[in-house]
């Protein structure tokens, strides 16, 4: 009886389908945050571009990236629903 339960547990995946979907969502949120972080460069290195220091790059992008990391942690740590 105990051997059968061990075999059943060995066959189960560590990451379930809903967890995998949540991981993909977290990855997409992080990629969106990195896209928000990009840009703001200057074509002429002698000219300073103040667009580097706007709200999107200093506040919004890091919050979106951290939200993606939190989603990833939740996806990894979440327990699957019990199947009876």
N, C-alpha and C positions, 0 to 999 in steps of 0.2 A: 504494500500500500504506500509506504513512504517513498519507494523507488519510483512509482508512477507519478507522484506529486513532484519529485525532483525533476523528472523528465519533462513534465508539463511546464514547470518553471523555466527550464533550460530552453524550451522552444519559444517562449514569449520574448518579444522584442523589448528592449529597455525603453525605447521611445515609441509611443503609440501614434496612431494616425492623427488624432487631434493635437498631440504635443508637437508632432512634426509640422503641422500646419501653423501652429503658433510660433514655432522657431522660424519658419519662412517669413511670417509677418514681421517678426522682430528684426530679421535681417533686412527686409525691405524698408522698415522704418529707419534703421541705422544708415542704409545707403541714401535715403532721402535726406537725412541729417548731414551726411558728407557732401551731398550736392548743394545744400544750403550753405555750407561752409566754404565752398569753392568760389573763385572769382575775385574781383577787386584788384587785379594787378594793373600795372601801368606799362604802356608801351615804351615810354621813355624812362630810363632808370634815374634820370636827374630830376624828374617831376614826382612829387609825393602825391599819392592818391588817398584821399580821406575816405573813400568808399570801403576801405578795409575795416573801418571802425564803425560800421552801422549796426543796428539792432539785430538784423538777420544773422550776421556772422558772430557777434559777441554774445548774444543771449539765446536766440531761437535755435540755432543749429546745435549748440551743446545740449540744450534741453531735449531736443528730438533724438540725439544720439544716446543720451542717458536713458530716455524712455525705451528705445530699442533694446538696450542692454537689460533693462528691467524686464521687458517682455521675454527676452531670451532666458533669463534666470527663472522666471515663472514657468516657462515651457519645460525647462529641465527639471525643476524641483516638484512640479505638480504630479500628484499621484493619480493614476488612472482610476476610473470608476470600478468598483468591485463587480465582477461577473460571477453570479451564482449558478 
